[in-house]
Amino acid sequence: MKSYELDRLGPAQIPYVNAVQLSSISSAGMLAEWSPAARGALSEAQIKALNVANVGVSLLTPTQIGYLSAAQIQQVKFYELDRLGPAQMRLTELPLESCISTSKLHGSLHFRRQPRLELYPTAISI
């Protein structure tokens, strides 16, 4: 079965999906096509086969996110860091100080806006 056909499987069939099939899922969109129950049926070994750089972690359950390997945690995008636990955050390449705030504190990552510079004067005196 090809990776683009895996969305047709039910939760009872997910244990039969192998690591090669899972590693070939190329986007979060492909994983989003699966039913929540089918995604939730992914085992620890199957989670470890996912290419997190491609599929992300937002569609995984908190338990499944706990199964991520150190190498997978290194692939988590900055906008999904709020899904990681404190112990997993220590495994990211980013120092904790560089993470302005996480969802544990405020619900999402927050960034300060820079003031807008005016390139042209609004009025010219002659």
Protein Blocks (a to p, Z undefined) as FASTA:
>chain_A
ZZklmmmpcfklmmmpcfklmmmpcbfklmmmpcfklmmmpcfklmmmpcfklnommlpc
fklmmmpcfklmmmpcfklmmmpcfklmmmpmbdfklmmbafklnopacddddddddfbd
fbdcZZ
